[in-house]
Amino acid sequence: MSLKEEIQEDIKEAVRGKEELRSLVLRMVSAAIINKEKEKRYKVSKEEPNLKEEELVKKSQLTDEELILLISFEVKKRKDSVFEFEKGKRKDLADKEKKEIEILKKYLPEQISEEEIKKLTKEAIEKVGAESLKDMGKVMAELIPKVKGKADGGLVSKVVKELLIPKNK
């Protein structure tokens, strides 16, 4: 079963179980998926104008990897909201966003630990021969494909900076 089908089934289950928040969150994700597929369909139709309808529909379907990126983006938006709500002393709204994050995390791959990120970063630094913060772009280019969807981009960036700054001194 694809990730999209799993989300669709979970929407039905949440509605049947009268789980309001879960069904609301999953419907929002489903709407985001539909919008992304429409964008992709438009792009494909411009690149290949002679495609038949069924081929166009097939090519515009999001892959599981694209879905993971979309869900990761939704989680990031909610984390940003939690930060803002906590800053504004709105614990009730921050708690709601945290619950939504937990619902969405079910559809993401297991997140890798900070130690694993450090290990992968050290390998990337060695591979590209990075010596200072100026080489951060090269390190990130090497590292991102390995951690995409499995680690928070902010954390990856922080670890890379931590490991490159001492080399500057």
N, C-alpha and C positions, 0 to 999 in steps of 0.2 A: 504494500500500500504506500502510495506517495505521501509526502508530508502534507500536500494540499488536501488529499482525500482524508487523511487523519484529522486535519482541522475541521473539515466539513462534518465528519462523523461526530467529533467532539462537540460541535455546535448543536447538533441534534440531541445528543446525550444531555448537554447542559440545559437545553430548553425543556426536555422531558423531565429532568430532575429539578426544574425551577431554580437553577443556579443563575441568578440574575447577573452578577458581576462577571462570571465566567462566560456566559453567553454573550454579554455585551462586548467584552474584550475580544473574544474570538470572532464576533461579527465585524468588529473594527478591523481586525487583521484580514478577514476575508475581503472586506471592501478595499483595503490597501492592495491585496493581491490582484483583485479585479482591475484596479486602476493601473497597476504596474504592467499587467498583461495587455491592457489597452495601449499603453505607451509602447510596449514592445511590438505589438501588432502594427501600430502605425509606422514604426521605424522599419519593420520588415517589409511592409507594403510599399514603402518608398524605395527601399533597396532592391526589392524583387517585385516589380509591378505586375508581372505575368503569372504570379502564383495562383493556383486554384484555391477556392475558399477553404476546403478542408486542410490543405497544406499550410495555408496562412494561419489557421487556428492552431494547428499542431506546432508550428514554429514559434508561435507567440506564447505558448505555455511556459511558465516559469519552471526552471529546474529546481531540484531540492536545494542546491547550493545558493541559487538566487533567492529562494524563499528564506533560507537561513540568514542571509544578509538583510533581507527586508525585516525579519523578526528581530534581528540584532539592532537594527535602526529603531524599531518601535521600543525596544527595551531601553536604548540610550535616551530616547526622548523622555521616557518616564523617569529615568534616573535624574535627568536634568530638572524635571518637574519636582521630584522629591527634594532636591537641593534647594530649589527656589521656595518651595512650600515651607521647608524647615527654616529657611532664612527669614521667611515672613511669619514664623511662629504659627503655622497652620498644620498642626500635627494630624488632624483628621484627614485633610487632603493628601498629605504625605503618606499616611498609612494606606489610603486607597490606592495610590500609585504603586506602593510597595507590593500590595496584593496582586495588582495587575502584572507586575514584573514576575512574580512567582508563577502566575498562570502561563505567561509567555515562555519562561525558561524551560518548560517541559518540551518545547519544540526546538530547542537549541542543542547542539552537541555538548558533551561534557566539557566544562571550562577547564583550561589547564592552569596549574598553580603558578604562583610568582617564581618559585624555584625553577620550574620547567621553562618559564619564559627567560629567566636569567641564563640557563644552560643554552637554550637556542640562540639567545642574543650573543653570548660569548662565541659560539660556533660561527655565527654570521659575521661578527667582528673579525675573527681570524680569517675567514674565507675571503672577505673583501679587502682585508689589510687596513682596516680603519684605525686611525691613530688619534683623531680628535673629534670634537663635536661637529666640525665641518663635514665629516664623513657620515653624519647621521642619515642622510638621504640614501646612501648606498646600503647602509646596514638595514634600514627599514625596507628597502626594496627587496633585499634578500630574505628578510624575516617575515614580512606580511603574508606571503603565500602559505607559510607554514602554520601561522596562528589565526588566519582569517576565520572569523565565526567562532573561534574557540577561546579567544581572549579579548578583553576590553582594550581598545586601541589606546586609550589614555594611559593605562597601566603599562602597555608595551613601550610606549613613547618614554614614560618615566624611567623604566628599567634601562632602556638604551642610553638615555642621557646620563643616568647614574654610572653606567659602565664606561662611557666615553669621557666624562669630565675628568676623572682622576688621571687619565692619560694626557690631559692637557697641562697638568701641573708639573 
